[in-house]
Amino acid sequence: MMDEALPACPFPMPRDDAHRLDLPPEYRRLREEAPVCRVRTSAGDDAWVVSRYEDVRAALRDQRLSSRVAHPGYPKLFFPEPAPPGAFVQSDPPEHTRYRRMVIGQFTRKRAEDVRPYLQELVDARIDAMLAMDPPVDLVTEYAKEVPLSVICKLLGVPYRDRVAFGRWVNKLNEPTANPSVNKGAASSLFQYLRRLVTAKAKHPTDDLLGWLAGEHLAKGEITREEITAMAMMLLSAGYDTSASAISLSVMALLENPDEFARLRDDPDLINSAVEELLRHQNIMQWGVGRVAAEDVEIAGQRIPAGDGVILLLPSADRDDAAHPDADRLDITRETGISMSFGHGMHSCVGKFLTRVEMQVAIGTLVRRVPTLRLAKPPHELSYRDAAITYSVRELPVTW
């Protein structure tokens, strides 16, 4: 393990209360002075933090850095307990490869585009409902959460009658709380619900992801009911909470940068580049992703012994001036570099095309239909998700 003679700084690192859309100031110092730095996390892990763009990108491709949560030394800050088989984001090849191949065909660019008309109807209906309310309206509750929740329910094949209870469990699952039993209770309820749903779809396959997995792979003995359920839990967490957080922070970033809001309002064709820039500028994975060295590895000249935990600091990489000049500035016409918002390499997010379409429709339509949108409360008075893996604002009261 690590050389205890070297001091380890605490992690996560705090943000500046006056600039909550910016990263912790310490990240810049890390990039400039200590690109591979020892830390001790709030969960008690000793790990190495990697902060520069090129180093993070290379590490994401390095198969000597394991994603297997059960591997000794993996930072428990991210996953205190290993997930059951099927949650392939927490595994390595060949398990990761087998599971990912089963679902990747359901997340192609074409399939994401096929969802666009449904998304447009959904977004317009949510905006109609918002405009019928007396402002201020909480954009997080009424819009940013509702859109991806409806999408993930449609994707998995959750019956409409179950969506209220389903949404309640999902929100409890992803929201940090002082009482862990709340999160565990929601996780248990969701797992049992999804397990029953998979059983029903195995008997009567439906035209959705769970129906396809049950009819195509479970029926052939290629996967178990429990593996499909664990996969659904993983996709649910990744596909709902991340999208809701990204939409919330993106809208807030535009409202805090009125010149960029105006550029998008005046030229709707900028929406694709705007979404890419917003994903980069507001990378919601505030602690990055965890890995563990399966064998000795060298990163930026620093030897990392086998068994040591590694934290790849994706948001810091996305604010690296070497990759994105003047990286702290939001510029919706930026053309430099590829962001780390969806990771890189074999573990890159399977839902990246769908998330992009969600954001293009949700943000583009909101700016077009509510051109006078503005915050109804000063940013410093808002509450933020500092203790969550995915960073976001808890509430976003807006008026128009």
C-alpha positions as a LaTeX table, in Angstrom:
\begin{tabular}{lrrr}
\hline
Residue & $x$ (\AA) & $y$ (\AA) & $z$ (\AA) \\
\hline
Met1 & 0.00 & 0.00 & 0.00 \\
Met2 & 0.98 & 3.65 & 0.22 \\
Asp3 & 4.10 & 5.04 & 1.83 \\
Glu4 & 2.79 & 6.32 & 5.16 \\
Ala5 & 5.69 & 8.77 & 5.36 \\
Leu6 & 3.93 & 10.84 & 2.74 \\
Pro7 & 1.04 & 12.99 & 4.03 \\
Ala8 & $-2.42$ & 12.39 & 2.58 \\
Cys9 & $-4.78$ & 15.33 & 2.16 \\
Pro10 & $-8.51$ & 14.93 & 2.88 \\
Phe11 & $-10.91$ & 14.16 & 0.06 \\
Pro12 & $-13.50$ & 15.25 & $-1.13$ \\
Met13 & $-12.33$ & 18.84 & $-1.20$ \\
Pro14 & $-14.76$ & 21.73 & $-0.52$ \\
Arg15 & $-16.10$ & 24.14 & $-3.10$ \\
Asp16 & $-16.02$ & 27.89 & $-2.67$ \\
Asp17 & $-19.41$ & 28.87 & $-1.21$ \\
Ala18 & $-19.41$ & 32.02 & $-3.36$ \\
His19 & $-18.84$ & 30.08 & $-6.60$ \\
Arg20 & $-20.84$ & 26.87 & $-6.38$ \\
Leu21 & $-20.76$ & 26.15 & $-10.12$ \\
Asp22 & $-16.95$ & 26.09 & $-10.04$ \\
Leu23 & $-14.83$ & 23.19 & $-8.85$ \\
Pro24 & $-12.99$ & 23.17 & $-5.53$ \\
Pro25 & $-10.10$ & 25.67 & $-5.90$ \\
Glu26 & $-7.69$ & 22.93 & $-4.80$ \\
Tyr27 & $-8.20$ & 21.09 & $-8.10$ \\
Arg28 & $-6.24$ & 23.72 & $-10.02$ \\
Arg29 & $-3.35$ & 23.45 & $-7.58$ \\
Leu30 & $-3.38$ & 19.67 & $-8.00$ \\
Arg31 & $-3.19$ & 19.96 & $-11.78$ \\
Glu32 & $-0.34$ & 22.46 & $-11.59$ \\
Glu33 & 1.70 & 21.03 & $-8.71$ \\
Ala34 & 0.62 & 17.49 & $-7.80$ \\
Pro35 & $-1.16$ & 15.80 & $-10.74$ \\
Val36 & $-1.05$ & 12.44 & $-8.92$ \\
Cys37 & $-1.68$ & 13.11 & $-5.25$ \\
Arg38 & $-2.25$ & 10.95 & $-2.16$ \\
Val39 & $-5.55$ & 11.48 & $-0.36$ \\
Arg40 & $-7.55$ & 9.95 & 2.44 \\
Thr41 & $-11.26$ & 9.94 & 1.72 \\
Ser42 & $-14.14$ & 10.59 & 4.08 \\
Ala43 & $-14.87$ & 6.84 & 3.89 \\
Gly44 & $-11.39$ & 6.10 & 5.27 \\
Asp45 & $-9.80$ & 5.03 & 1.98 \\
Asp46 & $-6.20$ & 5.79 & 1.05 \\
Ala47 & $-6.07$ & 6.53 & $-2.66$ \\
Trp48 & $-4.30$ & 8.44 & $-5.41$ \\
Val49 & $-6.13$ & 11.31 & $-7.12$ \\
Val50 & $-5.35$ & 11.91 & $-10.81$ \\
Ser51 & $-6.34$ & 15.41 & $-11.96$ \\
Arg52 & $-4.95$ & 16.28 & $-15.42$ \\
Tyr53 & $-6.90$ & 15.66 & $-18.61$ \\
Glu54 & $-4.33$ & 13.58 & $-20.51$ \\
Asp55 & $-3.50$ & 11.47 & $-17.44$ \\
Val56 & $-7.18$ & 10.82 & $-16.68$ \\
Arg57 & $-7.92$ & 9.94 & $-20.30$ \\
Ala58 & $-4.98$ & 7.52 & $-20.47$ \\
Ala59 & $-5.90$ & 5.94 & $-17.13$ \\
Leu60 & $-9.47$ & 5.31 & $-18.28$ \\
Arg61 & $-8.02$ & 3.17 & $-21.10$ \\
Asp62 & $-5.57$ & 1.31 & $-18.86$ \\
Gln63 & $-6.94$ & $-2.14$ & $-18.07$ \\
Arg64 & $-4.43$ & $-2.53$ & $-15.25$ \\
Leu65 & $-6.71$ & $-0.16$ & $-13.34$ \\
Ser66 & $-9.63$ & $-2.32$ & $-12.28$ \\
Ser67 & $-13.26$ & $-1.22$ & $-11.94$ \\
Arg68 & $-14.10$ & $-4.27$ & $-9.83$ \\
Val69 & $-15.53$ & $-2.92$ & $-6.58$ \\
Ala70 & $-14.87$ & $-6.21$ & $-4.79$ \\
His71 & $-11.13$ & $-5.87$ & $-5.50$ \\
Pro72 & $-9.23$ & $-5.07$ & $-2.25$ \\
Gly73 & $-8.21$ & $-1.43$ & $-2.27$ \\
Tyr74 & $-11.10$ & $-0.11$ & $-4.38$ \\
Pro75 & $-12.19$ & 3.27 & $-2.89$ \\
Lys76 & $-15.30$ & 2.66 & $-0.80$ \\
Leu77 & $-16.14$ & 6.35 & $-1.17$ \\
Phe78 & $-17.92$ & 5.39 & $-4.40$ \\
Phe79 & $-19.53$ & 2.04 & $-3.58$ \\
Pro80 & $-19.44$ & 0.98 & 0.10 \\
Glu81 & $-20.65$ & $-2.48$ & $-0.86$ \\
Pro82 & $-20.16$ & $-4.45$ & $-4.09$ \\
Ala83 & $-23.23$ & $-4.75$ & $-6.27$ \\
Pro84 & $-24.53$ & $-8.20$ & $-7.28$ \\
Pro85 & $-23.57$ & $-9.69$ & $-10.67$ \\
Gly86 & $-25.15$ & $-7.77$ & $-13.54$ \\
Ala87 & $-24.09$ & $-4.25$ & $-12.48$ \\
Phe88 & $-21.35$ & $-4.22$ & $-15.10$ \\
Val89 & $-20.09$ & $-0.71$ & $-14.31$ \\
Gln90 & $-18.50$ & $-2.30$ & $-11.23$ \\
Ser91 & $-16.81$ & $-5.18$ & $-13.03$ \\
Asp92 & $-13.95$ & $-6.01$ & $-15.42$ \\
Pro93 & $-13.76$ & $-8.21$ & $-18.53$ \\
Pro94 & $-14.89$ & $-10.84$ & $-19.24$ \\
Glu95 & $-17.97$ & $-10.22$ & $-17.04$ \\
His96 & $-18.16$ & $-6.56$ & $-18.05$ \\
Thr97 & $-17.89$ & $-7.43$ & $-21.73$ \\
Arg98 & $-20.61$ & $-10.09$ & $-21.56$ \\
Tyr99 & $-23.14$ & $-7.88$ & $-19.78$ \\
Arg100 & $-22.40$ & $-4.76$ & $-21.81$ \\
Arg101 & $-22.85$ & $-6.62$ & $-25.10$ \\
Met102 & $-26.34$ & $-7.64$ & $-24.02$ \\
Val103 & $-27.56$ & $-4.05$ & $-23.72$ \\
Ile104 & $-25.36$ & $-1.92$ & $-25.97$ \\
Gly105 & $-27.61$ & $-2.51$ & $-28.99$ \\
Gln106 & $-30.45$ & $-0.81$ & $-27.10$ \\
Phe107 & $-28.40$ & 2.38 & $-26.65$ \\
Thr108 & $-27.24$ & 3.22 & $-30.16$ \\
Arg109 & $-27.31$ & 6.72 & $-31.62$ \\
Lys110 & $-30.21$ & 5.70 & $-33.87$ \\
Arg111 & $-32.30$ & 4.39 & $-30.97$ \\
Ala112 & $-31.64$ & 7.61 & $-29.07$ \\
Glu113 & $-32.84$ & 9.63 & $-32.05$ \\
Asp114 & $-35.95$ & 7.44 & $-32.27$ \\
Val115 & $-36.85$ & 8.63 & $-28.76$ \\
Arg116 & $-36.64$ & 12.32 & $-29.75$ \\
Pro117 & $-40.33$ & 12.73 & $-30.78$ \\
Tyr118 & $-41.48$ & 11.16 & $-27.49$ \\
Leu119 & $-39.10$ & 13.44 & $-25.61$ \\
Gln120 & $-40.39$ & 16.51 & $-27.42$ \\
Glu121 & $-43.99$ & 15.71 & $-26.47$ \\
Leu122 & $-42.95$ & 15.01 & $-22.89$ \\
Val123 & $-40.93$ & 18.22 & $-22.55$ \\
Asp124 & $-43.65$ & 20.37 & $-24.06$ \\
Ala125 & $-46.20$ & 18.88 & $-21.66$ \\
Arg126 & $-43.93$ & 19.57 & $-18.67$ \\
Ile127 & $-43.37$ & 23.17 & $-19.79$ \\
Asp128 & $-47.12$ & 23.64 & $-20.33$ \\
Ala129 & $-47.68$ & 22.44 & $-16.76$ \\
Met130 & $-44.99$ & 24.76 & $-15.40$ \\
Leu131 & $-46.33$ & 27.81 & $-17.23$ \\
Ala132 & $-49.77$ & 27.12 & $-15.76$ \\
Met133 & $-48.32$ & 27.45 & $-12.24$ \\
Asp134 & $-47.77$ & 30.64 & $-10.32$ \\
Pro135 & $-44.02$ & 31.34 & $-10.17$ \\
Pro136 & $-41.63$ & 30.77 & $-8.59$ \\
Val137 & $-41.53$ & 27.13 & $-9.69$ \\
Asp138 & $-38.89$ & 24.62 & $-8.64$ \\
Leu139 & $-37.34$ & 23.55 & $-11.94$ \\
Val140 & $-35.64$ & 20.54 & $-10.33$ \\
Thr141 & $-38.88$ & 18.96 & $-9.08$ \\
Glu142 & $-41.21$ & 20.00 & $-11.87$ \\
Tyr143 & $-38.90$ & 19.56 & $-14.85$ \\
Ala144 & $-35.34$ & 18.28 & $-14.46$ \\
Lys145 & $-36.40$ & 15.16 & $-12.54$ \\
Glu146 & $-39.67$ & 14.51 & $-14.33$ \\
Val147 & $-38.21$ & 14.28 & $-17.84$ \\
Pro148 & $-35.53$ & 11.59 & $-17.26$ \\
Leu149 & $-37.81$ & 9.67 & $-14.88$ \\
Ser150 & $-40.40$ & 9.30 & $-17.64$ \\
Val151 & $-37.69$ & 8.30 & $-20.12$ \\
Ile152 & $-36.17$ & 5.63 & $-17.88$ \\
Cys153 & $-39.61$ & 4.22 & $-17.08$ \\
Lys154 & $-40.36$ & 3.96 & $-20.81$ \\
Leu155 & $-36.93$ & 2.43 & $-21.49$ \\
Leu156 & $-37.20$ & $-0.23$ & $-18.78$ \\
Gly157 & $-40.89$ & $-0.87$ & $-19.36$ \\
Val158 & $-42.29$ & 0.29 & $-16.01$ \\
Pro159 & $-46.11$ & 0.35 & $-16.25$ \\
Tyr160 & $-47.61$ & 3.83 & $-16.05$ \\
Arg161 & $-49.67$ & 2.94 & $-12.99$ \\
Asp162 & $-46.47$ & 2.22 & $-11.02$ \\
Arg163 & $-44.57$ & 5.40 & $-11.89$ \\
Val164 & $-45.48$ & 7.45 & $-8.81$ \\
Ala165 & $-44.21$ & 4.80 & $-6.37$ \\
Phe166 & $-41.29$ & 4.05 & $-8.67$ \\
Gly167 & $-40.27$ & 7.72 & $-8.74$ \\
Arg168 & $-40.54$ & 8.00 & $-4.96$ \\
Trp169 & $-38.17$ & 5.05 & $-4.47$ \\
Val170 & $-35.74$ & 6.38 & $-7.08$ \\
Asn171 & $-35.53$ & 9.80 & $-5.43$ \\
Lys172 & $-34.90$ & 8.26 & $-2.00$ \\
Leu173 & $-32.28$ & 5.92 & $-3.46$ \\
Asn174 & $-30.18$ & 8.72 & $-4.94$ \\
Glu175 & $-30.53$ & 11.43 & $-2.33$ \\
Pro176 & $-27.83$ & 11.50 & 0.39 \\
Thr177 & $-29.31$ & 11.34 & 3.87 \\
Ala178 & $-28.11$ & 11.22 & 7.46 \\
Asn179 & $-30.13$ & 8.03 & 7.85 \\
Pro180 & $-28.67$ & 5.33 & 5.53 \\
Ser181 & $-31.63$ & 3.06 & 6.25 \\
Val182 & $-33.78$ & 5.36 & 4.07 \\
Asn183 & $-31.54$ & 4.73 & 1.05 \\
Lys184 & $-31.27$ & 1.01 & 1.80 \\
Gly185 & $-35.02$ & 0.73 & 2.19 \\
Ala186 & $-35.60$ & 2.42 & $-1.16$ \\
Ala187 & $-32.97$ & 0.21 & $-2.81$ \\
Ser188 & $-34.62$ & $-2.91$ & $-1.40$ \\
Ser189 & $-38.08$ & $-1.82$ & $-2.54$ \\
Leu190 & $-36.81$ & $-1.03$ & $-6.03$ \\
Phe191 & $-34.91$ & $-4.30$ & $-6.33$ \\
Gln192 & $-37.93$ & $-6.36$ & $-5.30$ \\
Tyr193 & $-40.21$ & $-4.41$ & $-7.62$ \\
Leu194 & $-37.86$ & $-4.81$ & $-10.60$ \\
Arg195 & $-37.38$ & $-8.50$ & $-9.84$ \\
Arg196 & $-41.14$ & $-9.03$ & $-9.98$ \\
Leu197 & $-41.31$ & $-6.98$ & $-13.18$ \\
Val198 & $-38.61$ & $-9.13$ & $-14.81$ \\
Thr199 & $-40.54$ & $-12.26$ & $-13.80$ \\
Ala200 & $-43.70$ & $-10.88$ & $-15.41$ \\
Lys201 & $-41.87$ & $-9.95$ & $-18.60$ \\
Ala202 & $-40.27$ & $-13.39$ & $-18.81$ \\
Lys203 & $-43.80$ & $-14.85$ & $-19.00$ \\
His204 & $-45.09$ & $-12.17$ & $-21.37$ \\
Pro205 & $-42.17$ & $-10.38$ & $-23.13$ \\
Thr206 & $-42.73$ & $-6.70$ & $-23.91$ \\
Asp207 & $-41.13$ & $-4.26$ & $-26.32$ \\
Asp208 & $-38.76$ & $-2.59$ & $-23.87$ \\
Leu209 & $-35.32$ & $-3.22$ & $-22.37$ \\
Leu210 & $-36.38$ & $-5.55$ & $-19.55$ \\
Gly211 & $-38.77$ & $-7.39$ & $-21.84$ \\
Trp212 & $-36.01$ & $-7.83$ & $-24.40$ \\
Leu213 & $-33.46$ & $-9.06$ & $-21.84$ \\
Ala214 & $-36.00$ & $-11.50$ & $-20.41$ \\
Gly215 & $-37.21$ & $-12.75$ & $-23.78$ \\
Glu216 & $-33.85$ & $-12.82$ & $-25.56$ \\
His217 & $-31.29$ & $-13.74$ & $-22.89$ \\
Leu218 & $-33.09$ & $-15.07$ & $-19.79$ \\
Ala219 & $-35.11$ & $-17.50$ & $-21.89$ \\
Lys220 & $-31.86$ & $-18.90$ & $-23.34$ \\
Gly221 & $-30.21$ & $-19.26$ & $-19.94$ \\
Glu222 & $-27.60$ & $-16.61$ & $-20.78$ \\
Ile223 & $-28.46$ & $-14.46$ & $-17.77$ \\
Thr224 & $-30.37$ & $-14.89$ & $-14.51$ \\
Arg225 & $-33.35$ & $-12.95$ & $-13.24$ \\
Glu226 & $-31.19$ & $-11.50$ & $-10.45$ \\
Glu227 & $-28.54$ & $-10.35$ & $-12.96$ \\
Ile228 & $-31.16$ & $-8.55$ & $-15.06$ \\
Thr229 & $-32.54$ & $-6.92$ & $-11.91$ \\
Ala230 & $-29.08$ & $-5.71$ & $-10.85$ \\
Met231 & $-28.47$ & $-4.41$ & $-14.37$ \\
Ala232 & $-31.78$ & $-2.54$ & $-14.26$ \\
Met233 & $-30.86$ & $-0.97$ & $-10.90$ \\
Met234 & $-27.54$ & 0.20 & $-12.33$ \\
Leu235 & $-29.13$ & 1.64 & $-15.48$ \\
Leu236 & $-31.82$ & 3.27 & $-13.39$ \\
Ser237 & $-29.35$ & 5.05 & $-11.15$ \\
Ala238 & $-27.12$ & 6.08 & $-14.04$ \\
Gly239 & $-29.90$ & 7.01 & $-16.43$ \\
Tyr240 & $-32.10$ & 8.98 & $-14.06$ \\
Asp241 & $-30.04$ & 10.76 & $-11.41$ \\
Thr242 & $-27.23$ & 11.78 & $-13.74$ \\
Ser243 & $-29.59$ & 13.21 & $-16.37$ \\
Ala244 & $-31.68$ & 15.08 & $-13.79$ \\
Ser245 & $-28.52$ & 16.55 & $-12.25$ \\
Ala246 & $-27.06$ & 17.50 & $-15.63$ \\
Ile247 & $-30.25$ & 19.26 & $-16.75$ \\
Ser248 & $-30.52$ & 21.15 & $-13.45$ \\
Leu249 & $-26.91$ & 22.34 & $-13.41$ \\
Ser250 & $-26.95$ & 23.18 & $-17.12$ \\
Val251 & $-29.98$ & 25.43 & $-16.77$ \\
Met252 & $-28.45$ & 27.09 & $-13.73$ \\
Ala253 & $-25.16$ & 27.63 & $-15.59$ \\
Leu254 & $-27.00$ & 29.30 & $-18.46$ \\
Leu255 & $-28.95$ & 31.52 & $-16.08$ \\
Glu256 & $-25.70$ & 32.47 & $-14.35$ \\
Asn257 & $-24.17$ & 33.26 & $-17.76$ \\
Pro258 & $-26.90$ & 35.40 & $-19.39$ \\
Asp259 & $-24.81$ & 36.18 & $-22.48$ \\
Glu260 & $-24.60$ & 32.44 & $-23.25$ \\
Phe261 & $-28.32$ & 32.03 & $-22.52$ \\
Ala262 & $-29.01$ & 34.85 & $-25.00$ \\
Arg263 & $-26.77$ & 33.29 & $-27.66$ \\
Leu264 & $-28.68$ & 30.02 & $-27.44$ \\
Arg265 & $-32.05$ & 31.79 & $-27.35$ \\
Asp266 & $-31.16$ & 33.78 & $-30.48$ \\
Asp267 & $-29.61$ & 30.83 & $-32.33$ \\
Pro268 & $-31.33$ & 27.53 & $-31.44$ \\
Asp269 & $-29.02$ & 25.69 & $-33.85$ \\
Leu270 & $-26.29$ & 26.04 & $-31.22$ \\
Ile271 & $-28.03$ & 23.51 & $-28.97$ \\
Asn272 & $-25.76$ & 20.55 & $-29.81$ \\
Ser273 & $-22.53$ & 22.42 & $-29.10$ \\
Ala274 & $-24.16$ & 24.06 & $-26.08$ \\
Val275 & $-24.98$ & 20.66 & $-24.57$ \\
Glu276 & $-21.43$ & 19.41 & $-25.11$ \\
Glu277 & $-20.03$ & 22.51 & $-23.44$ \\
Leu278 & $-22.48$ & 22.33 & $-20.55$ \\
Leu279 & $-21.60$ & 18.69 & $-19.96$ \\
Arg280 & $-17.92$ & 19.66 & $-19.85$ \\
His281 & $-18.27$ & 22.81 & $-17.78$ \\
Gln282 & $-20.67$ & 21.20 & $-15.30$ \\
Asn283 & $-19.35$ & 17.63 & $-15.13$ \\
Ile284 & $-21.65$ & 16.25 & $-12.45$ \\
Met285 & $-19.33$ & 13.41 & $-11.35$ \\
Gln286 & $-17.81$ & 15.65 & $-8.73$ \\
Trp287 & $-15.54$ & 12.97 & $-7.24$ \\
Gly288 & $-14.77$ & 11.36 & $-10.59$ \\
Val289 & $-14.66$ & 7.56 & $-10.73$ \\
Gly290 & $-12.88$ & 4.95 & $-8.66$ \\
Arg291 & $-10.35$ & 2.35 & $-9.76$ \\
Val292 & $-7.81$ & 0.06 & $-8.08$ \\
Ala293 & $-4.39$ & $-0.93$ & $-9.42$ \\
Ala294 & $-4.50$ & $-4.64$ & $-10.27$ \\
Glu295 & $-0.72$ & $-4.46$ & $-10.80$ \\
Asp296 & 1.96 & $-1.81$ & $-10.46$ \\
Val297 & 1.13 & 1.21 & $-12.64$ \\
Glu298 & 2.92 & 4.48 & $-13.37$ \\
Ile299 & 0.90 & 7.64 & $-13.97$ \\
Ala300 & 2.60 & 10.97 & $-14.73$ \\
Gly301 & 5.86 & 9.60 & $-13.30$ \\
Gln302 & 4.27 & 8.40 & $-10.06$ \\
Arg303 & 4.47 & 4.68 & $-9.27$ \\
Ile304 & 1.17 & 3.32 & $-7.96$ \\
Pro305 & 1.64 & $-0.10$ & $-6.33$ \\
Ala306 & $-0.75$ & $-2.97$ & $-6.96$ \\
Gly307 & $-3.68$ & $-2.83$ & $-4.55$ \\
Asp308 & $-3.74$ & 0.96 & $-4.21$ \\
Gly309 & $-6.98$ & 2.80 & $-4.89$ \\
Val310 & $-7.12$ & 5.44 & $-7.62$ \\
Ile311 & $-9.58$ & 8.30 & $-8.15$ \\
Leu312 & $-9.79$ & 9.67 & $-11.67$ \\
Leu313 & $-10.99$ & 13.23 & $-11.20$ \\
Leu314 & $-13.16$ & 13.71 & $-14.31$ \\
Pro315 & $-14.37$ & 17.26 & $-13.50$ \\
Ser316 & $-10.81$ & 18.45 & $-12.95$ \\
Ala317 & $-9.81$ & 16.97 & $-16.31$ \\
Asp318 & $-12.64$ & 18.91 & $-17.93$ \\
Arg319 & $-11.36$ & 22.16 & $-16.40$ \\
Asp320 & $-7.76$ & 21.57 & $-17.54$ \\
Asp321 & $-6.62$ & 24.57 & $-19.61$ \\
Ala322 & $-4.19$ & 22.31 & $-21.48$ \\
Ala323 & $-7.15$ & 20.46 & $-23.01$ \\
His324 & $-9.73$ & 23.27 & $-23.01$ \\
Pro325 & $-8.17$ & 26.76 & $-23.15$ \\
Asp326 & $-9.70$ & 29.14 & $-20.61$ \\
Ala327 & $-11.53$ & 26.10 & $-19.27$ \\
Asp328 & $-13.37$ & 27.86 & $-16.44$ \\
Arg329 & $-15.26$ & 30.00 & $-18.96$ \\
Leu330 & $-18.58$ & 28.74 & $-20.34$ \\
Asp331 & $-18.58$ & 29.06 & $-24.14$ \\
Ile332 & $-21.41$ & 27.28 & $-25.95$ \\
Thr333 & $-19.54$ & 27.55 & $-29.27$ \\
Arg334 & $-16.37$ & 25.88 & $-27.94$ \\
Glu335 & $-14.87$ & 23.34 & $-30.30$ \\
Thr336 & $-11.80$ & 22.13 & $-28.40$ \\
Gly337 & $-11.37$ & 18.64 & $-27.00$ \\
Ile338 & $-13.68$ & 15.84 & $-25.90$ \\
Ser339 & $-15.09$ & 16.07 & $-22.40$ \\
Met340 & $-14.88$ & 13.36 & $-19.74$ \\
Ser341 & $-18.56$ & 13.69 & $-18.90$ \\
Phe342 & $-19.28$ & 10.16 & $-20.17$ \\
Gly343 & $-15.91$ & 8.71 & $-19.25$ \\
His344 & $-13.70$ & 7.09 & $-21.86$ \\
Gly345 & $-12.64$ & 3.65 & $-23.03$ \\
Met346 & $-14.50$ & 0.40 & $-22.46$ \\
His347 & $-16.37$ & 1.80 & $-19.44$ \\
Ser348 & $-17.70$ & 4.86 & $-21.24$ \\
Cys349 & $-21.37$ & 5.48 & $-20.46$ \\
Val350 & $-23.70$ & 3.25 & $-22.51$ \\
Gly351 & $-26.42$ & 5.92 & $-22.31$ \\
Lys352 & $-24.39$ & 8.82 & $-23.69$ \\
Phe353 & $-26.42$ & 9.18 & $-26.90$ \\
Leu354 & $-29.73$ & 9.08 & $-25.04$ \\
Thr355 & $-28.53$ & 11.59 & $-22.43$ \\
Arg356 & $-27.42$ & 13.98 & $-25.14$ \\
Val357 & $-30.81$ & 13.83 & $-26.86$ \\
Glu358 & $-32.56$ & 14.32 & $-23.50$ \\
Met359 & $-30.51$ & 17.43 & $-22.79$ \\
Gln360 & $-30.81$ & 18.82 & $-26.31$ \\
Val361 & $-34.59$ & 18.61 & $-26.17$ \\
Ala362 & $-35.02$ & 19.60 & $-22.50$ \\
Ile363 & $-32.67$ & 22.60 & $-22.55$ \\
Gly364 & $-33.28$ & 23.76 & $-26.12$ \\
Thr365 & $-37.05$ & 23.73 & $-25.73$ \\
Leu366 & $-36.95$ & 25.44 & $-22.33$ \\
Val367 & $-34.81$ & 28.31 & $-23.64$ \\
Arg368 & $-37.00$ & 28.68 & $-26.74$ \\
Arg369 & $-40.35$ & 28.55 & $-24.97$ \\
Val370 & $-39.42$ & 30.49 & $-21.81$ \\
Pro371 & $-36.97$ & 33.13 & $-23.12$ \\
Thr372 & $-37.40$ & 35.32 & $-20.01$ \\
Leu373 & $-36.51$ & 32.50 & $-17.60$ \\
Arg374 & $-34.51$ & 33.68 & $-14.57$ \\
Leu375 & $-33.59$ & 32.63 & $-11.04$ \\
Ala376 & $-36.06$ & 33.58 & $-8.34$ \\
Lys377 & $-33.51$ & 33.32 & $-5.54$ \\
Pro378 & $-29.80$ & 34.31 & $-5.28$ \\
Pro379 & $-27.49$ & 31.35 & $-6.03$ \\
His380 & $-25.84$ & 31.51 & $-2.59$ \\
Glu381 & $-29.21$ & 30.84 & $-0.95$ \\
Leu382 & $-29.72$ & 27.55 & $-2.77$ \\
Ser383 & $-28.93$ & 24.10 & $-1.41$ \\
Tyr384 & $-26.46$ & 21.82 & $-3.17$ \\
Arg385 & $-25.68$ & 18.09 & $-3.18$ \\
Asp386 & $-22.18$ & 18.25 & $-1.73$ \\
Ala387 & $-22.34$ & 14.75 & $-0.25$ \\
Ala388 & $-23.50$ & 12.97 & $-3.42$ \\
Ile389 & $-21.39$ & 11.31 & $-6.11$ \\
Thr390 & $-23.40$ & 13.31 & $-8.65$ \\
Tyr391 & $-23.26$ & 17.01 & $-7.88$ \\
Ser392 & $-26.30$ & 19.20 & $-8.44$ \\
Val393 & $-28.53$ & 21.84 & $-6.97$ \\
Arg394 & $-31.33$ & 20.48 & $-4.77$ \\
Glu395 & $-33.77$ & 23.19 & $-5.82$ \\
Leu396 & $-33.87$ & 25.71 & $-8.62$ \\
Pro397 & $-36.68$ & 28.25 & $-8.09$ \\
Val398 & $-37.31$ & 30.13 & $-11.33$ \\
Thr399 & $-39.64$ & 32.77 & $-12.62$ \\
Trp400 & $-40.21$ & 34.36 & $-16.04$ \\
\hline
\end{tabular}
